[in-house]
Amino acid sequence: MRLVFAGTPEVAVPALDALIASERHEVVAVVTRPDAPAGRGRRLVASPVAQRAEEAGIEVLKPVRPREPDFLARLTEIAPDCCPVVAYGALLPKAALEVPARGWVNLHFSLLPAWRGAAPVQHSILAGDEVTGASTFLIEEGLDSGPVYGVLTEHVRPTDTSGDLLTRLAFAGAGLLSATMDGIEDGTLEAVPQPADGISLAPKISVEDARLDWSAPALRVDRVVRGCAPAPGAWTVFRGERLKVMAVALDTARTDLAPGAVAAGKNSVHVGTGSHAVELLWVQPQGKKPMKAADWARGVRIAEGERLGAA
């Protein structure tokens, strides 16, 4: 089939690579978000998908909005059979959805209908899911509500961050999306409507969502740290400034610390929660680079009675 691939971030590149390598399909163009400011100089940089497509000599389309007449006209000229999508990042209008004969097929990183929305992997970790996965489905005008072609499952490991889990799903999902394109071309795959039960939503995680509540149980603190890593990053307040908390470990044996209370030893830093303590492993003070928590604690010389989370 003639394919137009839509995607933007690094997580979409494995799927693009898999389709470029396919002997059955031809990626004739790529749709991605416009170049965005990056780095200290804030110069405009092409998306990872755009960079990969340009390396492969594939036409790149960068509409500000995919309802733009020029973009729709070019898409119609290209006349793709199908448009596979991975984390494109913009809402597709009906006029665009109607162009490819076999529709737009999205690779979504959850077991639909669970975790519909922009941040399925983060919400899966926040909820404590033991198993998640990826789904390919036919895009409709609703939010991730279209009929499903195929799924794969992936175990959530106890120490997984969102970044860890998303990386594994990106590579496994690339194979699923490629196989879905094969099945659609063969006519051997039929999209099955999603069940009405089991729907959950996964909106984008805000910076405020990533603020740690030390009165919550330690398990919840751990999930927020892992679920918000690498972005937006879990955080708390110490001496009136933000302190990013990048990694913690559960310490069920220590129950003597009040929520937010800090106990700094020679080589370890513990913080109380609503249940037992957690050990801080890596932190990032405001305006500084990430560092081991023990090094941070030695530098700031934590006084007795100081707490994290206090304004």
C-alpha positions as CSV (number, residue, x, y, z in Angstrom):
1,M,0.0,0.0,0.0
2,R,1.0,3.6,-0.4
3,L,1.3,5.1,3.0
4,V,1.4,8.6,4.5
5,F,2.9,8.3,8.0
6,A,1.8,10.8,10.7
7,G,4.0,11.2,13.8
8,T,6.1,13.7,15.7
9,P,8.3,12.6,18.7
10,E,11.1,10.1,19.0
11,V,8.7,7.4,20.2
12,A,7.2,7.4,16.7
13,V,10.5,6.7,14.9
14,P,10.6,2.9,15.4
15,A,7.2,2.5,13.7
16,L,8.3,4.7,10.8
17,D,11.5,2.7,10.5
18,A,9.5,-0.5,10.4
19,L,7.2,0.7,7.6
20,I,10.1,2.1,5.6
21,A,11.8,-1.3,5.9
22,S,8.6,-3.2,4.8
23,E,8.8,-4.8,1.4
24,R,5.0,-4.6,1.0
25,H,4.4,-1.0,1.6
26,E,5.8,2.4,0.4
27,V,5.9,5.4,2.7
28,V,5.4,8.1,0.2
29,A,5.1,11.1,2.6
30,V,5.2,12.0,6.3
31,V,3.0,14.4,8.2
32,T,4.5,15.9,11.4
33,R,4.2,18.9,13.6
34,P,6.0,22.1,12.5
35,D,9.6,22.8,13.7
36,A,9.7,23.9,17.3
37,P,12.2,26.0,19.4
38,A,14.7,23.8,21.3
39,G,17.9,24.2,23.3
40,R,19.3,27.2,25.0
41,G,19.4,29.1,21.8
42,R,15.7,28.3,21.1
43,R,16.4,27.8,17.5
44,L,13.8,25.9,15.4
45,V,14.4,22.2,15.2
46,A,12.6,19.6,13.1
47,S,10.8,16.8,14.9
48,P,12.5,13.4,15.2
49,V,10.1,12.0,12.7
50,A,10.8,14.8,10.2
51,Q,14.5,14.3,10.6
52,R,14.2,10.5,10.0
53,A,12.0,11.1,6.9
54,E,14.4,13.6,5.4
55,E,17.3,11.1,5.9
56,A,15.3,8.6,4.0
57,G,14.4,11.0,1.2
58,I,10.7,11.0,2.0
59,E,8.5,14.1,1.5
60,V,7.6,15.9,4.7
61,L,4.4,17.9,5.3
62,K,4.3,20.2,8.3
63,P,0.9,21.8,8.5
64,V,0.3,24.1,11.5
65,R,-3.2,22.7,11.5
66,P,-4.2,19.6,9.4
67,R,-7.4,21.3,8.2
68,E,-5.4,23.8,6.1
69,P,-6.6,23.8,2.5
70,D,-3.0,23.5,1.1
71,F,-2.3,20.4,3.2
72,L,-5.6,18.7,2.3
73,A,-5.0,19.4,-1.3
74,R,-1.5,17.9,-1.2
75,L,-2.7,14.9,0.8
76,T,-5.4,14.3,-1.9
77,E,-2.8,14.6,-4.7
78,I,-0.6,12.0,-3.0
79,A,-3.7,9.7,-2.7
80,P,-2.5,7.3,0.0
81,D,-4.2,4.0,0.5
82,C,-3.8,4.3,4.3
83,C,-2.3,6.7,6.9
84,P,-0.6,5.0,9.9
85,V,-0.3,7.3,12.9
86,V,1.9,7.3,16.0
87,A,1.8,10.3,18.4
88,Y,1.2,12.9,15.8
89,G,-0.1,15.5,18.2
90,A,-2.9,17.2,16.4
91,L,-6.6,16.5,15.9
92,L,-7.4,15.3,12.4
93,P,-10.5,16.9,10.8
94,K,-13.1,14.9,8.9
95,A,-11.8,16.2,5.6
96,A,-8.4,14.6,6.2
97,L,-9.9,11.4,7.6
98,E,-11.8,10.9,4.3
99,V,-8.8,11.1,2.0
100,P,-7.2,7.6,2.4
101,A,-9.3,4.8,1.1
102,R,-8.5,2.6,4.1
103,G,-8.5,5.4,6.7
104,W,-6.0,6.5,9.3
105,V,-4.8,3.8,11.7
106,N,-3.4,4.8,15.0
107,L,-0.9,3.0,17.2
108,H,-2.0,3.8,20.8
109,F,0.0,2.8,23.8
110,S,-2.7,1.2,25.9
111,L,-5.2,-1.7,25.8
112,L,-8.2,0.2,24.6
113,P,-10.7,1.2,25.8
114,A,-8.4,1.7,28.8
115,W,-6.5,5.0,28.9
116,R,-7.9,6.9,26.0
117,G,-6.0,10.2,25.6
118,A,-2.6,11.9,25.4
119,A,-0.8,10.2,28.3
120,P,-1.8,6.5,28.5
121,V,1.6,5.2,29.7
122,Q,1.9,7.7,32.5
123,H,-1.6,7.0,33.7
124,S,-1.0,3.3,33.6
125,I,1.9,3.6,36.0
126,L,0.1,6.1,38.2
127,A,-2.8,3.6,38.5
128,G,-0.5,0.7,39.4
129,D,-1.4,-1.4,36.4
130,E,0.5,-4.7,36.2
131,V,-0.2,-5.2,32.5
132,T,-0.6,-2.7,29.8
133,G,0.0,-2.8,26.0
134,A,-0.6,-1.2,22.7
135,S,-3.5,-1.2,20.2
136,T,-4.0,-0.3,16.6
137,F,-7.4,1.2,15.7
138,L,-9.2,3.0,12.9
139,I,-9.4,6.7,13.8
140,E,-12.8,8.2,14.0
141,E,-13.8,11.7,15.1
142,G,-14.1,10.6,18.8
143,L,-11.2,10.4,21.2
144,D,-9.4,7.1,20.6
145,S,-12.8,5.5,20.2
146,G,-12.5,3.7,16.9
147,P,-12.7,0.0,16.2
148,V,-9.5,-2.0,17.1
149,Y,-7.4,-4.1,14.6
150,G,-4.9,-5.6,16.9
151,V,-3.3,-5.5,20.4
152,L,-0.2,-6.6,22.2
153,T,0.4,-6.8,26.0
154,E,3.4,-5.7,28.1
155,H,4.1,-6.3,31.8
156,V,4.8,-3.2,33.8
157,R,7.9,-3.8,35.9
158,P,8.1,-2.5,39.5
159,T,10.8,0.0,38.7
160,D,9.5,1.1,35.3
161,T,9.4,4.8,34.6
162,S,7.1,6.1,31.9
163,G,10.1,6.5,29.7
164,D,11.2,2.9,30.2
165,L,7.8,1.5,29.4
166,L,7.1,3.8,26.5
167,T,10.4,2.8,24.9
168,R,9.5,-0.9,25.0
169,L,6.0,-0.3,23.7
170,A,7.4,1.9,20.9
171,F,9.5,-1.0,19.5
172,A,7.0,-3.7,20.1
173,G,4.2,-1.5,18.7
174,A,6.2,-0.9,15.5
175,G,5.8,-4.6,14.7
176,L,2.1,-4.5,15.6
177,L,1.5,-1.5,13.3
178,S,3.4,-3.1,10.4
179,A,1.5,-6.3,10.8
180,T,-1.7,-4.3,10.9
181,M,-0.9,-2.7,7.6
182,D,-0.2,-6.2,6.1
183,G,-3.6,-7.5,7.4
184,I,-5.5,-4.5,6.1
185,E,-3.9,-4.9,2.7
186,D,-4.6,-8.7,2.7
187,G,-8.2,-8.2,3.9
188,T,-7.4,-10.7,6.8
189,L,-7.9,-8.1,9.5
190,E,-11.3,-6.7,10.5
191,A,-11.6,-3.8,13.0
192,V,-13.7,-4.8,16.1
193,P,-15.7,-2.1,18.0
194,Q,-14.4,-1.3,21.4
195,P,-16.5,-2.5,24.3
196,A,-18.7,0.0,26.1
197,D,-17.3,-1.0,29.5
198,G,-13.8,-0.4,30.9
199,I,-13.3,3.0,29.4
200,S,-10.8,5.2,31.3
201,L,-9.2,8.5,30.3
202,A,-5.6,9.6,30.2
203,P,-5.3,13.4,29.8
204,K,-1.9,15.1,29.6
205,I,-0.1,15.2,32.9
206,S,0.3,18.8,34.1
207,V,3.2,20.2,36.2
208,E,0.8,20.5,39.2
209,D,-0.2,16.8,38.7
210,A,3.5,15.9,39.3
211,R,3.7,17.7,42.6
212,L,4.4,15.1,45.4
213,D,2.0,14.8,48.3
214,W,4.0,13.4,51.2
215,S,0.9,12.6,53.2
216,A,0.0,10.0,50.5
217,P,1.2,6.4,51.0
218,A,4.7,5.6,49.9
219,L,3.4,3.5,47.0
220,R,1.6,6.5,45.6
221,V,4.7,8.7,45.9
222,D,6.7,6.0,44.1
223,R,4.2,5.8,41.3
224,V,4.1,9.6,40.8
225,V,7.9,9.7,40.6
226,R,8.0,6.9,38.1
227,G,4.9,7.9,36.1
228,C,6.2,11.5,35.7
229,A,9.7,10.5,34.6
230,P,11.2,11.8,32.4
231,A,8.5,14.5,31.9
232,P,7.1,16.6,33.4
233,G,9.1,15.3,36.4
234,A,7.9,14.8,40.0
235,W,8.7,17.7,42.3
236,T,8.4,19.1,45.7
237,V,9.4,22.3,47.6
238,F,12.4,22.7,49.8
239,R,13.3,26.0,51.4
240,G,10.9,27.8,49.1
241,E,12.4,26.4,45.9
242,R,11.4,23.5,43.7
243,L,13.3,20.3,44.0
244,K,12.7,17.7,41.3
245,V,12.6,14.1,42.6
246,M,13.9,11.8,39.9
247,A,14.1,8.4,41.6
248,V,13.1,6.9,44.9
249,A,13.1,3.5,46.5
250,L,10.5,2.1,49.0
251,D,11.8,1.4,52.5
252,T,9.0,-0.5,54.3
253,A,11.2,-1.0,57.4
254,R,11.3,2.7,58.3
255,T,8.1,4.1,59.8
256,D,9.5,6.7,62.2
257,L,9.3,9.7,59.9
258,A,6.3,12.1,59.6
259,P,5.1,13.0,56.1
260,G,7.7,15.1,54.4
261,A,10.2,14.8,57.3
262,V,13.8,14.3,56.1
263,A,16.4,12.1,57.6
264,A,19.8,12.5,56.0
265,G,22.5,9.9,56.8
266,K,26.1,9.7,55.5
267,N,25.1,7.9,52.3
268,S,21.3,8.0,52.2
269,V,18.3,10.3,52.5
270,H,14.9,9.2,53.7
271,V,11.6,11.1,53.6
272,G,8.4,10.2,55.5
273,T,5.1,9.6,53.8
274,G,1.6,8.7,54.8
275,S,2.8,5.1,55.3
276,H,6.4,4.1,55.5
277,A,9.5,6.1,54.3
278,V,11.0,6.4,50.8
279,E,14.7,6.7,50.1
280,L,15.6,9.6,47.8
281,L,18.0,8.4,45.1
282,W,18.3,11.2,42.6
283,V,17.2,14.8,42.8
284,Q,17.6,18.0,40.8
285,P,17.7,21.3,42.7
286,Q,16.3,24.3,40.9
287,G,18.8,25.7,38.3
288,K,21.2,22.8,38.8
289,K,22.0,19.4,37.3
290,P,20.7,16.1,38.5
291,M,22.6,14.6,41.5
292,K,22.6,11.8,44.0
293,A,20.3,12.7,46.9
294,A,23.0,12.1,49.4
295,D,25.3,14.6,47.7
296,W,22.5,17.1,47.6
297,A,21.7,16.6,51.3
298,R,25.4,17.1,52.3
299,G,25.5,20.3,50.3
300,V,22.4,21.9,51.8
301,R,23.0,20.7,55.3
302,I,19.5,19.7,56.3
303,A,18.6,20.9,59.8
304,E,16.6,18.8,62.2
305,G,12.9,19.3,61.7
306,E,13.1,20.5,58.1
307,R,10.5,19.0,55.7
308,L,10.0,18.6,52.0
309,G,6.8,20.1,50.6
310,A,6.7,23.0,53.0
311,A,6.4,26.4,51.4
